C-alpha cells in the first residue's frame, strides 16, 4: 500500500520532508508535565502534511512536530519550544 491514503494522486508536496518529522512522543525537555502526548490519527497526519506542503521553504525551519492532548493554557492550539512544534486537540 502506498504511503499516502489517496491512491490516485500519490503523496502531496512536501511529504518526504514532513512525514519523518511527525512524532508520537513528547519533545525533549518539555516543561509542562501535565500535557500528555497522543498518537497521530491518519486524518491528522494527512491534514498537517498537506498544509505544510503549501508553505514556502523559509517557513519550514523547525525540527519536529509532536501531537499532544490538551494545553495547560485553555484554547491553545499549538506551542513551540527550541524549534519543536506541538499541536494540541484544539488545532483539529
C-alpha positions as CSV (number, residue, x, y, z in Angstrom):
1,X,0.0,0.0,0.0
2,X,1.3,3.5,-0.8
3,X,2.5,5.8,2.0
4,X,-0.5,8.1,1.3
5,X,-4.1,7.2,1.5
6,X,-5.0,9.0,-1.7
7,X,-4.3,6.2,-4.1
8,X,-4.9,8.2,-7.3
9,X,-2.9,11.3,-6.6
10,X,0.2,10.0,-4.8
11,X,2.0,11.8,-2.0
12,X,1.3,15.5,-1.6
13,X,4.0,18.2,-2.0
14,X,6.4,18.1,1.0
15,X,5.5,14.6,2.1
16,X,9.1,13.3,2.1
17,X,10.2,16.3,4.2
18,X,7.2,16.4,6.6
19,X,6.3,12.8,7.4
20,X,9.5,11.9,9.2
21,X,9.1,15.0,11.4
22,X,5.7,13.9,12.9
23,X,6.3,12.3,16.3
24,X,4.1,10.5,18.8
25,X,6.3,11.1,21.8
26,X,6.9,14.2,23.9
27,X,9.5,16.8,22.9
28,X,12.8,16.5,24.8
29,X,12.7,18.7,28.0
30,X,9.1,19.7,27.5
31,X,8.4,21.9,30.6
32,X,4.7,21.2,31.0
33,X,4.4,17.7,32.7
34,X,0.6,17.9,32.7
35,X,0.5,17.9,28.9
36,X,0.3,14.3,27.7
37,X,1.4,13.1,24.3
38,X,-1.1,11.5,21.8
39,X,-0.8,9.3,18.8
40,X,-1.4,11.0,15.4
41,X,-4.5,9.8,13.6
42,X,-4.2,9.2,9.9
43,X,-6.6,12.1,9.3
44,X,-4.4,14.4,11.4
45,X,-1.2,13.4,9.7
46,X,-2.7,13.9,6.3
47,X,-4.1,17.4,7.1
48,X,-0.8,18.5,8.6
49,X,1.3,17.2,5.8
50,X,-1.0,18.8,3.2
51,X,-0.8,22.2,4.9
52,X,3.0,22.0,5.3
53,X,3.2,21.3,1.6
54,X,1.6,24.7,1.0
55,X,4.2,26.6,3.0
56,X,7.3,28.3,1.4
57,X,10.6,26.7,2.3
58,X,11.6,29.6,4.6
59,X,8.7,28.7,6.9
60,X,9.7,25.1,7.3
61,X,12.5,25.8,9.7
62,X,11.5,23.5,12.5
63,X,12.9,20.3,14.0
64,X,9.8,18.1,14.7
65,X,6.1,18.3,15.2
66,X,4.5,16.5,18.1
67,X,0.9,15.6,18.8
68,X,-0.3,16.2,22.4
69,X,-3.7,16.3,24.0
70,X,-4.7,19.5,25.8
71,X,-2.5,22.5,26.6
72,X,-2.3,23.8,30.1
73,X,-3.5,27.1,28.5
74,X,-7.2,26.7,27.6
75,X,-8.0,27.1,23.9
76,X,-4.3,27.0,22.9
77,X,-4.0,25.0,19.6
78,X,-0.1,24.9,19.4
79,X,3.1,25.7,21.2
80,X,6.7,25.9,20.1
81,X,10.0,25.4,22.0
82,X,13.5,25.1,20.8
83,X,12.4,24.5,17.2
84,X,9.8,21.8,18.1
85,X,6.2,22.4,17.4
86,X,3.4,20.8,19.5
87,X,-0.1,20.6,18.1
88,X,-2.9,20.1,20.6
89,X,-6.5,18.8,20.2
90,X,-7.7,22.4,19.7
91,X,-5.7,22.6,16.4
92,X,-8.0,19.9,14.9
